[in-house]
């Protein structure tokens, strides 16, 4: 039976789940809620980098991303930070939608899947 590795699991979720060389990262949100969309996106992407590194991979191995924005009008500003963060030629399959956030101060949430 293949091993499933869960990073920092609690009763509701794990930061990431690794299985068969794939790393499924939780939906990440900013901790500093006073930041604008650019600042929150940078903070979220830094969290994703850290989680991927914990599992021995990085953003060059991204396969898929799901992005939720509080306001879809922030898409262009978020994309500026997102595109600068991505490795050249390394964009994953992606969805980006507007959503009601659990905390109205969250402007963006990003969830990714990567391989090792």
C-alpha positions as a printed Julia matrix, in Angstrom:
116×3 Matrix{Float64}:
   0.0    0.0     0.0
   1.3    3.46   -0.9
   2.14   5.86    1.89
   0.15   9.07    2.35
   2.06  11.91    4.04
  -0.01  14.64    5.71
   1.7   17.87    6.78
   0.4   19.39   10.02
  -3.04  17.74    9.9
  -5.8   18.84   12.24
  -9.46  17.9    12.57
 -10.39  19.82    9.41
  -7.43  19.84    7.0
  -3.73  19.33    6.43
  -1.34  21.97    5.05
  -0.52  19.47    2.32
  -1.02  15.84    1.41
   1.6   13.92   -0.53
   0.74  10.73   -2.4
   2.49   8.92   -5.26
   4.79  11.89   -5.93
   1.99  14.46   -6.02
   1.68  17.24   -3.45
  -1.76  18.72   -2.85
  -1.46  22.05   -1.02
  -4.28  23.49    1.07
  -5.99  26.73    0.12
  -3.57  29.36    1.47
  -4.64  32.8     2.67
  -2.7   35.76    4.0
  -2.11  36.18    7.72
  -1.65  39.96    7.46
  -5.15  41.0     6.49
  -4.36  44.72    6.31
  -2.38  44.17    3.09
  -3.82  44.97   -0.34
  -4.33  42.31   -3.04
  -0.69  42.47   -4.12
   0.61  42.1    -0.57
  -1.77  39.27    0.27
  -0.9   37.45   -2.97
   2.84  37.74   -2.23
   2.29  36.38    1.28
   0.22  33.45   -0.02
   2.81  32.58   -2.68
   5.56  32.62   -0.03
   3.5   30.16    2.04
   3.12  27.91   -1.0
   6.89  28.02   -1.62
   7.51  26.94    1.98
   4.99  24.09    1.86
   6.33  22.81   -1.46
   9.89  22.95   -0.14
   8.82  20.87    2.87
   7.78  18.17    0.4
  10.94  18.36   -1.7
   9.48  20.18   -4.67
   8.94  23.74   -5.87
   6.92  26.0    -8.15
   8.72  24.68  -11.25
   6.71  21.47  -10.73
   3.23  23.03  -10.5
   0.47  21.18  -12.3
  -2.7   22.97  -11.26
  -3.84  26.07   -9.38
  -7.2   27.22   -8.1
  -7.52  30.88   -7.15
 -10.4   32.53   -5.34
 -10.67  36.32   -5.24
 -12.97  38.33   -3.02
 -13.39  40.74   -5.93
 -12.72  39.57   -9.5
 -11.74  43.16  -10.34
  -8.51  42.41   -8.4
  -7.58  39.77  -10.99
  -5.17  41.99  -12.95
  -3.27  43.11   -9.85
  -3.13  39.54   -8.53
  -1.97  38.27  -11.95
   0.92  40.77  -11.91
   2.28  39.19   -8.71
   1.36  35.66   -9.82
   3.09  35.99  -13.21
   6.26  37.44  -11.65
   6.34  34.47   -9.22
   5.92  31.76  -11.85
   8.99  30.33  -13.55
   9.22  31.2   -17.24
   7.16  28.73  -19.25
   5.93  27.07  -16.04
   2.32  28.19  -15.77
   0.01  25.45  -14.42
  -3.55  24.69  -15.5
  -5.54  27.28  -13.56
  -8.96  28.53  -12.54
  -9.61  31.96  -11.04
 -13.04  32.92   -9.74
 -14.73  35.39   -7.44
 -15.94  33.9    -4.16
 -17.35  34.85   -0.78
 -14.44  34.42    1.62
 -14.77  32.9     5.1
 -13.28  36.12    6.48
 -14.2   39.22    4.47
 -10.68  40.64    5.0
  -9.18  37.83    2.9
  -8.75  39.08   -0.65
  -7.25  35.94   -2.21
  -6.93  32.22   -1.56
  -4.72  29.95   -3.66
  -4.56  26.15   -3.75
  -2.02  24.26   -5.88
  -1.05  20.76   -6.88
   2.56  19.94   -7.75
   4.6   16.84   -8.5
   7.99  15.88   -7.16
